[in-house]
Amino acid sequence: MITSQEQLGKITDIIAQLDEQLQHPDNDNRRRQPRIAMRTQMTIILLSGINPSPVAVFSRNISASGMGFVCRRMCRPEERIAIPLRVPKLPAKLVLARTTFGRYIGSGFYEMGAEFLECVSDLHGENGTSRIPNHWLLGAGQVKTPHNTTPAAAAAAPAAAPAAPAAPAPAK
């Protein structure tokens, strides 16, 4: 929950830094960004299963390079997640992240850390849920196409030639 104007200002700065990273993706000096405490209930979306799955989490901190959270599910290392960021009076963002840290902290809870990879404007679907970009699903192994190709590569591939008829068996 955002508790003060100062905290809202810091979160606004972080979102502005995420937008800046979209325009200058080569700026890889993000790890040194300061963290600020942000403790609120959120929902992340796991991208690694057959279908994207929402998971309730409690955020701990956030920076321009990532966030920490607590949840009841241990995420695998490098697991891709989508994080809807909705801050009052600011445009909604959807952030692609990968888990970088996880440990059991007790009472059925896990502390997790995630590194931000990409940020887009959050376009809500008809039921108010986030629309996840297709390339995020492809990167997480979600979209299945023939021969493990991308949909574009599958469409561009020539159709397979029909199999040649079998030669008759030699007479004995």
N, C-alpha and C positions, 0 to 999 in steps of 0.2 A: 504494500500500500504506500502510495506517495504521501508523505506526511508534511512536507513544507515546500514553500516556493523555491527555496535554495535547492532542494533535492530535485524538484521538477526542472529547474534550470540546468542542473548537471545532466539529467537524463536527456533533455533537449539537446545539449551539446554532444552527447554520445550518439544520438540519432543523426545529428548533422555530420559527425565524423564518419558514420556508416555510409551516408549519402556521398561524402567526399571520396570514400574508398571505391565507390562504384565508378567514379569518374577517373580515378588514378589507381588502378589495381596493382601497379608495380610497387606501390608504397608498402613494403613488407615489415616496417618497423612498428607494428601494432602491439607487440607483446608488452611494451613498456608503458602502455596506457594505464592510467590510474583506475582502480576499481572504486565503485561507490556501492554502499549498502542499498539493496533494493529487495525488501522482503514482502512478497505478495504471492497469492495463489495464481498460477498460470496453467495453461495447457500447452504441452509440446506435442508434436506429431512425429511419431516414429515412421521413418521411410523405408525400413528394411524388410518389412513383412510382405505378404501378398497384397494387402491393402494398407494404406496409411492408417495408423492407429493413434488416437489421442491418448495421452497420459497426463494425469494431473500431477503437477510439481509445485514446489514452493521455492521461489527464487531467493537467492542469498545475496548475490552481488552481480554487477554488470560493468563492463568496460567496452571500449570500442573494439576490442579484440575477442571478447567472449563473455560468458556468464557462468556463474555457479548456481546449482540448484540441488534440492533434496527431493527424492521421490521413492516410491515403494518398489521400483523396478530397477535392477542393475542393467545399465546399457553396456553393450559390448564396446571394446576399444574401437575407435574409428567409425562407430555407428552413426549414420546420417540422421539428423532430426531437423524439423522445421519449427521455428519459434515465432508465433505471431506476437508482435510487439504493438500494443495499443496503449497509447498515452493520451490523456485528455487534451483536447485542443491541438493535436498533432496528427498528421496523416498516418494511417496504420502502415506498418512495415511487416514483412515476412522475411525471416532470416534463416538461411541454410547454415547449419553448424554440424560439426563432427565432435563426438565425445572424445576427450583426451585424458580424462581422469575419472576414476570411480573407486569408491571404497564403502564397505558396510560400516554404518555408524551406530547400529543398534535399534531395537524395537521395530524391526522390519523396514528400516529406512536406509537409503544409500545416498551418499554425497557424490555429486557428479560435477564435472567441469566440461564445458564445451567451447570450442573455438569457432568463431564466426567465419564463414567462407564466402557468403554472398548475401546481398540484401536487395529486395525488390519491394515495390509498393504492393501492399496487400489488397488484392482484388477479391472481394467476398463473393462466394457463390450464392445461389438462390436461397439456401438455407442459412446464410450467415457464416458459413465456414470458409476457411481460407482456400483459395485455388492455388495448388502447388504447381510450379512450372514443371513441364514434362522432363526437361533435362535434369532436374533434381531427382526425379524418380528413376530415370535411366542411370544416373550416377550411383544410386543406392541399390541398383539391381532389381528395381520394381517392374519395369515394363518388359514383358517377355515377347520376343519376336523369333522367327525361325533362325536357326543356326547362330543364336546369340548376336545378332546384328542390331543396329539401331533401326527404327522404322524407316528413316530416309535411305539407309543403305539397302534395306530389304526391298524397298520400292524401286530402287535403281538397278538392282541385280537382274540380269537376264533370266528369263524363265528357263528352268531345266529342260533339256531335250528329253523327249520320251525315250524310254529304254528300248534298245534294239531287241527284236524278237530273238528268242533262243534258237540256236542252230539245231537242226534235227540231229538226233543221236545217230552215229554211224551204224550201218547194218552189220550184223555179225554173221 
